[in-house]
Amino acid sequence: MSELIAIENNVSASEIFKPNGADSLLLRIKEEVKKFTPDMTTAKGRKEIASMAHRVAKSKTYLDGLGKELVSEWKESAKRVDRERRKIRDELDSLKEEVRKPLTDWENAEKERVENSKNFIVGLSVYRDEYDHSNASRDISDAIKRLKSEQFPDYLNEFRDPAETAQSESLSYLKNLEKQLLEREAEQAELERLKKEEEARKQKEREEKIRKEAEEAAKKEAEEKAEKERLAAVEREQALAREKENEEKRRIEAEEKAERERLASIQREKELKEKAEREKQEAIENEKRRQKEEELKKAEQERKRQENIEHRKKVNNEALECLTKKIGLSKNDAKKVIEAVAREEIENIYIRY
């Protein structure tokens, strides 16, 4: 029996590993395996089953090895192709960039010129955003001077007209704003002048009013002082009278307080005696209850002890009867055995009470 099943020595890996190329070979292997009749009844038959399974496994390993060798060749070929592809891409990409460099440099310069031109126009237009009615007219005048002195760069080309338009619109905006601010500042100056004149008039009126009020206040103060002194004298007399009245009231309150404290002390002493008597009676009652419970507990323990003695006596008598009647021991020997077992002097023999 050959080592491989239905595989010729000249089998081609490329033929096997083409689409459906292994079908006929697998079919021949399966047919040869079907011809084999397994016999599990003898050691030889079981050995032949193991041998057949081993041959199938060896065929699998052989065919899989052919496939691995073929794939290895393909992978090496693919690596060579990939290396050449990378070389082609790198060389031609570099050549493309070299050929296009003048155009790329021009495009970058043109892009920068357009960007700078747009930024210059934005710089001309930004005046309309930076200045408004919150500025002073002198700030606007300075901005107009700066805007007029702006030098147009040579690279503007097609952006020169938009730049001139942006400058013109910004100048128009700033001049109009300057005019409005000058008018507003003139109005504010006039209002400030009128305000100062009004404040001066009001200050003079306030000073005159203060002088008159000072005279009236001095007169009123003298009258109030005299009245205050009179009221102070009356108040002193009333204070003396109130002090005497309060002194008498404090004396009476002190006496009443002392009497309340005396009665409270008597009441506390009475309550303490009553409390001590209650606690004494409670202690007596508690002791009586404790003694009664102790007596009941002892009686219960004695009852259980007597029951246990009777129970043990009954069990011992039953054991005694068994040893004398069934075993044939004398009554005296039987008692000795039972006593020894009860004292646990005999190994592994116990009485279950």
Sine and cosine of phi, psi and omega as CSV:
sin_phi,cos_phi,sin_psi,cos_psi,sin_omega,cos_omega
0.00,0.00,0.85,-0.52,-0.07,-1.00
-0.94,0.35,0.30,-0.95,-0.05,-1.00
-0.95,0.32,-0.62,0.78,0.00,-1.00
-0.97,-0.24,0.50,-0.87,-0.05,-1.00
-0.99,-0.15,0.86,-0.51,0.17,-0.99
0.81,0.58,0.55,0.83,0.01,-1.00
-0.87,-0.49,0.85,-0.53,0.00,-1.00
-0.97,0.24,0.41,-0.91,-0.01,-1.00
-0.92,0.39,-0.50,0.86,-0.05,-1.00
-0.99,-0.11,0.41,0.91,0.00,-1.00
-0.89,0.46,0.68,-0.73,-0.07,-1.00
-0.99,-0.16,0.78,-0.62,0.01,-1.00
-0.90,0.43,-0.62,0.79,-0.03,-1.00
-0.92,0.40,-0.53,0.85,0.03,-1.00
-0.96,0.29,-0.64,0.77,-0.02,-1.00
-0.93,0.38,-0.66,0.75,-0.15,-0.99
-0.99,-0.14,0.51,0.86,0.23,-0.97
-1.00,-0.09,0.19,-0.98,-0.03,-1.00
-0.80,0.60,0.84,-0.55,0.01,-1.00
0.89,0.45,0.26,0.97,-0.06,-1.00
-0.94,0.35,-0.40,0.91,-0.05,-1.00
-1.00,-0.01,-0.09,1.00,-0.10,-0.99
-0.87,0.50,-0.76,0.65,-0.06,-1.00
-0.91,0.42,-0.62,0.79,0.01,-1.00
-0.91,0.41,-0.71,0.70,0.03,-1.00
-0.88,0.48,-0.59,0.81,0.01,-1.00
-0.90,0.43,-0.67,0.74,0.00,-1.00
-0.91,0.42,-0.63,0.78,0.03,-1.00
-0.90,0.44,-0.71,0.70,-0.01,-1.00
-0.89,0.45,-0.63,0.78,0.00,-1.00
-0.91,0.42,-0.66,0.75,0.02,-1.00
-0.91,0.42,-0.62,0.78,0.03,-1.00
-0.91,0.42,-0.60,0.80,0.00,-1.00
-0.91,0.41,-0.51,0.86,0.00,-1.00
-0.93,0.36,-0.38,0.93,-0.04,-1.00
-0.97,0.23,0.78,-0.62,0.01,-1.00
-0.96,-0.27,0.94,-0.35,-0.04,-1.00
-0.96,0.28,0.60,-0.80,0.02,-1.00
-0.77,-0.64,0.94,-0.33,-0.04,-1.00
-1.00,-0.02,-0.02,1.00,-0.12,-0.99
-1.00,0.08,-0.31,0.95,-0.04,-1.00
-0.81,-0.58,0.40,-0.92,0.04,-1.00
-0.89,0.46,-0.63,0.78,0.02,-1.00
-0.89,0.46,-0.68,0.73,0.00,-1.00
-0.89,0.45,-0.67,0.75,0.01,-1.00
-0.92,0.40,-0.58,0.82,0.05,-1.00
-0.91,0.42,-0.63,0.78,0.02,-1.00
-0.91,0.41,-0.59,0.81,0.05,-1.00
-0.88,0.47,-0.72,0.69,0.01,-1.00
-0.89,0.45,-0.62,0.79,-0.01,-1.00
-0.91,0.42,-0.68,0.74,0.02,-1.00
-0.88,0.47,-0.71,0.71,0.01,-1.00
-0.88,0.48,-0.61,0.79,0.01,-1.00
-0.91,0.41,-0.64,0.77,0.01,-1.00
-0.90,0.44,-0.66,0.75,0.05,-1.00
-0.87,0.49,-0.68,0.73,-0.01,-1.00
-0.90,0.43,-0.64,0.77,0.02,-1.00
-0.91,0.41,-0.61,0.79,0.06,-1.00
-0.89,0.45,-0.67,0.74,0.02,-1.00
-0.87,0.49,-0.72,0.69,-0.03,-1.00
-0.89,0.46,-0.66,0.76,-0.01,-1.00
-0.89,0.45,-0.76,0.65,-0.03,-1.00
-0.91,0.41,-0.63,0.77,0.02,-1.00
-0.91,0.42,-0.57,0.82,0.05,-1.00
-0.91,0.42,-0.66,0.75,0.06,-1.00
-0.86,0.52,-0.69,0.73,-0.01,-1.00
-0.90,0.44,-0.65,0.76,-0.01,-1.00
-0.90,0.44,-0.66,0.75,0.02,-1.00
-0.89,0.46,-0.67,0.74,-0.01,-1.00
-0.90,0.44,-0.71,0.71,0.00,-1.00
-0.90,0.44,-0.61,0.79,0.01,-1.00
-0.88,0.48,-0.68,0.74,0.05,-1.00
-0.89,0.46,-0.68,0.73,0.01,-1.00
-0.88,0.47,-0.66,0.75,-0.02,-1.00
-0.90,0.44,-0.65,0.76,0.00,-1.00
-0.91,0.41,-0.64,0.76,0.04,-1.00
-0.90,0.44,-0.66,0.75,0.01,-1.00
-0.89,0.45,-0.63,0.78,0.03,-1.00
-0.89,0.46,-0.66,0.75,0.02,-1.00
-0.89,0.46,-0.68,0.73,0.01,-1.00
-0.89,0.45,-0.68,0.73,-0.02,-1.00
-0.90,0.44,-0.62,0.78,0.03,-1.00
-0.89,0.46,-0.68,0.73,0.02,-1.00
-0.92,0.40,-0.62,0.79,0.03,-1.00
-0.88,0.47,-0.71,0.71,0.02,-1.00
-0.88,0.48,-0.67,0.74,0.01,-1.00
-0.88,0.48,-0.70,0.72,-0.01,-1.00
-0.88,0.48,-0.74,0.67,-0.03,-1.00
-0.87,0.49,-0.74,0.67,-0.06,-1.00
-0.89,0.45,-0.72,0.70,-0.05,-1.00
-0.90,0.43,-0.72,0.69,-0.05,-1.00
-0.95,0.30,-0.55,0.84,0.09,-1.00
-0.89,0.46,-0.68,0.73,0.02,-1.00
-0.90,0.44,-0.66,0.75,0.01,-1.00
-0.91,0.41,-0.65,0.76,0.01,-1.00
-0.87,0.50,-0.71,0.71,-0.01,-1.00
-0.91,0.42,-0.60,0.80,0.00,-1.00
-0.91,0.42,-0.69,0.72,-0.01,-1.00
-0.91,0.42,-0.63,0.78,-0.11,-0.99
-1.00,0.06,-0.13,0.99,-0.14,-0.99
-0.81,0.59,-0.71,0.70,0.01,-1.00
-0.85,0.52,-0.68,0.73,0.01,-1.00
-0.92,0.38,-0.65,0.76,0.00,-1.00
-0.89,0.46,-0.69,0.72,0.02,-1.00
-0.87,0.49,-0.67,0.74,0.00,-1.00
-0.90,0.43,-0.68,0.73,-0.01,-1.00
-0.89,0.46,-0.66,0.75,0.01,-1.00
-0.91,0.41,-0.68,0.73,0.02,-1.00
-0.90,0.44,-0.66,0.75,0.00,-1.00
-0.91,0.42,-0.65,0.76,0.02,-1.00
-0.88,0.47,-0.67,0.74,0.02,-1.00
-0.91,0.42,-0.65,0.76,0.01,-1.00
-0.88,0.47,-0.71,0.70,0.00,-1.00
-0.89,0.46,-0.67,0.74,-0.01,-1.00
-0.90,0.44,-0.68,0.73,0.01,-1.00
-0.91,0.42,-0.61,0.79,0.02,-1.00
-0.90,0.44,-0.70,0.71,0.02,-1.00
-0.89,0.45,-0.65,0.76,0.02,-1.00
-0.90,0.43,-0.61,0.79,0.03,-1.00
-0.89,0.46,-0.67,0.74,0.03,-1.00
-0.90,0.43,-0.65,0.76,0.05,-1.00
-0.88,0.48,-0.64,0.77,0.03,-1.00
-0.89,0.46,-0.54,0.84,0.04,-1.00
-0.96,0.26,-0.52,0.85,-0.06,-1.00
-1.00,0.10,-0.32,0.95,-0.14,-0.99
-0.93,0.36,-0.31,0.95,0.03,-1.00
-0.84,0.55,-0.56,0.83,-0.04,-1.00
-0.94,0.35,-0.37,0.93,0.01,-1.00
-1.00,-0.05,-0.48,0.88,-0.10,-1.00
-0.99,0.14,-0.43,0.90,-0.10,-1.00
-0.88,-0.48,0.67,-0.74,0.04,-1.00
-0.47,-0.88,-0.29,-0.96,-0.08,-1.00
-0.95,0.32,-0.08,1.00,0.05,-1.00
-0.99,0.15,-0.18,0.98,0.01,-1.00
-1.00,0.00,0.28,-0.96,0.10,-1.00
-1.00,0.02,0.35,-0.94,-0.05,-1.00
-0.89,0.45,-0.53,0.85,0.01,-1.00
-0.92,0.40,-0.55,0.84,0.06,-1.00
-0.90,0.43,-0.64,0.77,-0.01,-1.00
-0.93,0.36,-0.62,0.78,0.03,-1.00
-0.88,0.48,-0.68,0.73,0.03,-1.00
-0.90,0.44,-0.64,0.77,0.00,-1.00
-0.91,0.42,-0.63,0.78,0.03,-1.00
-0.89,0.46,-0.65,0.76,0.02,-1.00
-0.89,0.45,-0.71,0.71,-0.01,-1.00
-0.90,0.44,-0.66,0.75,-0.03,-1.00
-0.90,0.43,-0.65,0.76,0.00,-1.00
-0.92,0.40,-0.50,0.87,-0.07,-1.00
-1.00,0.05,0.01,1.00,0.01,-1.00
-0.87,0.49,0.78,-0.62,0.03,-1.00
-1.00,-0.10,0.82,-0.58,-0.01,-1.00
-0.98,0.20,0.82,-0.57,0.02,-1.00
-0.94,0.35,0.39,-0.92,-0.05,-1.00
-0.94,0.34,-0.40,0.91,-0.10,-0.99
-0.98,0.21,0.00,1.00,-0.07,-1.00
-0.89,0.45,-0.69,0.72,0.00,-1.00
0.76,0.65,-0.92,-0.39,-0.08,-1.00
-0.93,0.37,-0.18,0.98,0.00,-1.00
-1.00,-0.08,0.03,1.00,-0.04,-1.00
-0.91,0.41,-0.69,0.72,0.01,-1.00
-0.88,0.48,-0.75,0.66,0.07,-1.00
-0.86,0.52,-0.57,0.82,0.00,-1.00
-0.92,0.38,-0.70,0.72,0.03,-1.00
-0.89,0.45,-0.62,0.79,0.04,-1.00
-0.90,0.44,-0.70,0.72,0.00,-1.00
-0.89,0.46,-0.66,0.75,0.02,-1.00
-0.90,0.43,-0.69,0.72,-0.03,-1.00
-0.90,0.45,-0.70,0.72,-0.01,-1.00
-0.91,0.41,-0.62,0.78,0.01,-1.00
-0.93,0.38,-0.65,0.76,0.04,-1.00
-0.89,0.45,-0.67,0.74,0.01,-1.00
-0.88,0.47,-0.67,0.74,-0.01,-1.00
-0.90,0.44,-0.71,0.70,-0.06,-1.00
-0.93,0.38,-0.63,0.78,0.01,-1.00
-0.91,0.42,-0.69,0.73,0.03,-1.00
-0.89,0.46,-0.67,0.74,0.02,-1.00
-0.91,0.42,-0.64,0.76,0.01,-1.00
-0.88,0.47,-0.66,0.75,0.02,-1.00
-0.88,0.48,-0.72,0.70,-0.01,-1.00
-0.89,0.45,-0.65,0.76,-0.03,-1.00
-0.94,0.34,-0.60,0.80,0.04,-1.00
-0.90,0.45,-0.66,0.75,0.05,-1.00
-0.90,0.44,-0.68,0.73,-0.01,-1.00
-0.91,0.41,-0.65,0.76,0.00,-1.00
-0.93,0.38,-0.58,0.82,0.05,-1.00
-0.91,0.42,-0.69,0.72,0.03,-1.00
-0.88,0.47,-0.65,0.76,0.01,-1.00
-0.91,0.41,-0.62,0.79,0.03,-1.00
-0.90,0.44,-0.68,0.73,0.03,-1.00
-0.90,0.43,-0.67,0.74,0.03,-1.00
-0.90,0.45,-0.61,0.79,0.02,-1.00
-0.91,0.42,-0.64,0.77,0.02,-1.00
-0.90,0.44,-0.72,0.69,0.01,-1.00
-0.90,0.44,-0.60,0.80,0.00,-1.00
-0.90,0.43,-0.66,0.75,0.01,-1.00
-0.91,0.40,-0.65,0.76,0.04,-1.00
-0.88,0.48,-0.68,0.74,0.01,-1.00
-0.91,0.42,-0.64,0.77,0.02,-1.00
-0.91,0.42,-0.61,0.79,0.02,-1.00
-0.91,0.42,-0.67,0.74,0.02,-1.00
-0.89,0.45,-0.71,0.71,-0.02,-1.00
-0.91,0.41,-0.57,0.82,0.02,-1.00
-0.89,0.45,-0.66,0.75,0.02,-1.00
-0.90,0.44,-0.67,0.74,0.02,-1.00
-0.90,0.43,-0.64,0.77,0.01,-1.00
-0.89,0.45,-0.68,0.74,0.00,-1.00
-0.89,0.46,-0.67,0.74,0.03,-1.00
-0.90,0.44,-0.67,0.75,0.01,-1.00
-0.91,0.41,-0.62,0.78,0.01,-1.00
-0.90,0.44,-0.64,0.77,0.00,-1.00
-0.88,0.47,-0.73,0.69,-0.01,-1.00
-0.91,0.42,-0.68,0.74,-0.01,-1.00
-0.90,0.43,-0.52,0.85,0.02,-1.00
-0.92,0.39,-0.67,0.75,0.03,-1.00
-0.89,0.46,-0.74,0.67,0.00,-1.00
-0.90,0.45,-0.62,0.78,-0.02,-1.00
-0.91,0.42,-0.63,0.78,0.00,-1.00
-0.90,0.44,-0.68,0.73,0.03,-1.00
-0.89,0.45,-0.71,0.70,-0.02,-1.00
-0.91,0.41,-0.58,0.81,0.00,-1.00
-0.90,0.44,-0.63,0.77,0.02,-1.00
-0.90,0.43,-0.69,0.72,0.02,-1.00
-0.90,0.45,-0.68,0.73,-0.01,-1.00
-0.91,0.42,-0.58,0.82,0.00,-1.00
-0.90,0.44,-0.70,0.72,0.01,-1.00
-0.89,0.45,-0.70,0.71,-0.01,-1.00
-0.91,0.42,-0.60,0.80,-0.01,-1.00
-0.91,0.41,-0.64,0.77,0.02,-1.00
-0.91,0.42,-0.63,0.78,0.03,-1.00
-0.90,0.43,-0.71,0.71,-0.01,-1.00
-0.91,0.41,-0.53,0.85,0.02,-1.00
-0.91,0.41,-0.63,0.77,0.02,-1.00
-0.90,0.43,-0.69,0.72,0.03,-1.00
-0.89,0.46,-0.65,0.76,-0.03,-1.00
-0.90,0.43,-0.63,0.77,0.02,-1.00
-0.89,0.46,-0.68,0.73,0.03,-1.00
-0.88,0.47,-0.70,0.71,0.00,-1.00
-0.91,0.42,-0.59,0.81,0.00,-1.00
-0.90,0.43,-0.65,0.76,0.04,-1.00
-0.89,0.46,-0.67,0.74,0.00,-1.00
-0.91,0.42,-0.66,0.75,0.01,-1.00
-0.91,0.41,-0.60,0.80,0.00,-1.00
-0.88,0.47,-0.69,0.72,0.04,-1.00
-0.89,0.46,-0.68,0.74,-0.01,-1.00
-0.90,0.43,-0.66,0.75,0.01,-1.00
-0.92,0.39,-0.61,0.80,0.03,-1.00
-0.87,0.49,-0.70,0.72,0.02,-1.00
-0.91,0.42,-0.65,0.76,0.00,-1.00
-0.90,0.43,-0.65,0.76,0.00,-1.00
-0.91,0.42,-0.60,0.80,0.02,-1.00
-0.89,0.45,-0.70,0.71,-0.01,-1.00
-0.91,0.42,-0.69,0.73,0.00,-1.00
-0.88,0.47,-0.61,0.79,0.02,-1.00
-0.90,0.43,-0.68,0.73,0.02,-1.00
-0.89,0.45,-0.69,0.72,0.00,-1.00
-0.90,0.44,-0.63,0.78,0.01,-1.00
-0.90,0.44,-0.69,0.73,0.02,-1.00
-0.88,0.48,-0.64,0.76,0.01,-1.00
-0.91,0.41,-0.66,0.75,0.02,-1.00
-0.90,0.45,-0.64,0.77,0.01,-1.00
-0.92,0.40,-0.63,0.78,0.03,-1.00
-0.89,0.46,-0.73,0.68,0.01,-1.00
-0.90,0.44,-0.62,0.78,0.01,-1.00
-0.91,0.41,-0.60,0.80,0.02,-1.00
-0.91,0.41,-0.66,0.75,0.04,-1.00
-0.89,0.46,-0.69,0.73,-0.03,-1.00
-0.90,0.43,-0.65,0.76,0.01,-1.00
-0.90,0.44,-0.67,0.75,0.02,-1.00
-0.88,0.47,-0.65,0.76,0.02,-1.00
-0.90,0.43,-0.71,0.71,-0.02,-1.00
-0.90,0.44,-0.62,0.78,0.02,-1.00
-0.90,0.43,-0.66,0.75,0.03,-1.00
-0.89,0.45,-0.69,0.73,0.00,-1.00
-0.90,0.44,-0.67,0.75,0.01,-1.00
-0.89,0.46,-0.68,0.74,0.01,-1.00
-0.89,0.46,-0.64,0.77,0.02,-1.00
-0.91,0.42,-0.66,0.75,0.02,-1.00
-0.90,0.44,-0.69,0.73,-0.01,-1.00
-0.90,0.44,-0.59,0.80,0.03,-1.00
-0.90,0.44,-0.71,0.71,0.01,-1.00
-0.90,0.43,-0.66,0.75,0.02,-1.00
-0.88,0.47,-0.63,0.78,0.01,-1.00
-0.90,0.43,-0.65,0.76,0.02,-1.00
-0.89,0.45,-0.72,0.70,0.00,-1.00
-0.90,0.44,-0.67,0.74,0.01,-1.00
-0.89,0.46,-0.65,0.76,0.02,-1.00
-0.91,0.42,-0.65,0.76,0.04,-1.00
-0.88,0.48,-0.71,0.70,0.00,-1.00
-0.89,0.46,-0.66,0.75,-0.01,-1.00
-0.89,0.45,-0.69,0.73,0.00,-1.00
-0.90,0.44,-0.66,0.75,0.00,-1.00
-0.90,0.44,-0.70,0.72,0.02,-1.00
-0.90,0.45,-0.61,0.79,0.02,-1.00
-0.90,0.43,-0.67,0.75,0.02,-1.00
-0.90,0.44,-0.69,0.72,0.01,-1.00
-0.89,0.46,-0.64,0.77,0.00,-1.00
-0.90,0.43,-0.68,0.74,0.01,-1.00
-0.91,0.41,-0.65,0.76,0.01,-1.00
-0.88,0.47,-0.66,0.75,0.00,-1.00
-0.91,0.41,-0.65,0.76,0.03,-1.00
-0.90,0.43,-0.64,0.77,0.02,-1.00
-0.91,0.42,-0.65,0.76,0.01,-1.00
-0.89,0.46,-0.71,0.70,-0.01,-1.00
-0.91,0.41,-0.62,0.79,0.01,-1.00
-0.89,0.46,-0.69,0.72,0.02,-1.00
-0.89,0.45,-0.67,0.75,0.03,-1.00
-0.88,0.47,-0.65,0.76,0.00,-1.00
-0.90,0.43,-0.64,0.77,0.03,-1.00
-0.89,0.45,-0.70,0.71,-0.01,-1.00
-0.90,0.44,-0.67,0.74,-0.02,-1.00
-0.90,0.44,-0.74,0.68,0.00,-1.00
-0.89,0.46,-0.62,0.79,0.03,-1.00
-0.89,0.45,-0.67,0.75,0.00,-1.00
-0.90,0.44,-0.73,0.69,0.00,-1.00
-0.89,0.46,-0.69,0.72,-0.01,-1.00
-0.90,0.44,-0.64,0.77,0.02,-1.00
-0.90,0.44,-0.64,0.76,0.02,-1.00
-0.90,0.43,-0.65,0.76,0.04,-1.00
-0.91,0.41,-0.64,0.77,0.01,-1.00
-0.88,0.48,-0.70,0.72,0.00,-1.00
-0.89,0.45,-0.66,0.75,0.00,-1.00
-0.91,0.42,-0.67,0.74,-0.04,-1.00
-0.93,0.36,-0.58,0.82,-0.02,-1.00
-0.98,0.18,-0.68,0.73,-0.10,-0.99
-1.00,0.08,-0.67,0.74,-0.08,-1.00
-1.00,-0.02,-0.56,0.83,-0.03,-1.00
-1.00,-0.06,-0.53,0.85,0.03,-1.00
1.00,-0.07,0.27,0.96,0.05,-1.00
-0.97,0.24,0.41,-0.91,0.12,-0.99
-0.95,0.32,0.34,-0.94,-0.03,-1.00
-0.88,0.48,-0.63,0.78,-0.02,-1.00
-0.92,0.40,-0.71,0.70,0.01,-1.00
-0.91,0.42,-0.64,0.77,0.01,-1.00
-0.87,0.49,-0.65,0.76,0.03,-1.00
-0.89,0.47,-0.66,0.75,-0.01,-1.00
-0.89,0.46,-0.66,0.75,0.02,-1.00
-0.88,0.48,-0.75,0.67,-0.05,-1.00
-0.88,0.48,-0.67,0.74,0.00,-1.00
-0.90,0.44,-0.65,0.76,0.02,-1.00
-0.91,0.42,-0.66,0.75,0.04,-1.00
-0.91,0.41,-0.68,0.74,-0.01,-1.00
-0.88,0.48,-0.56,0.83,0.02,-1.00
-1.00,0.08,0.03,1.00,0.02,-1.00
0.87,0.49,0.64,0.77,0.03,-1.00
-1.00,-0.01,-0.22,0.98,0.01,-1.00
-0.96,-0.27,0.82,-0.57,-0.05,-1.00
-0.88,0.48,0.70,-0.71,0.16,-0.99
0.90,0.44,0.27,0.96,0.08,-1.00
-0.83,-0.56,0.81,-0.59,-0.04,-1.00
-0.70,-0.71,0.39,-0.92,0.12,-0.99
-0.96,-0.26,0.81,-0.58,0.04,-1.00
-1.00,0.01,0.97,-0.26,-0.02,-1.00
-1.00,0.05,0.00,0.00,0.00,0.00
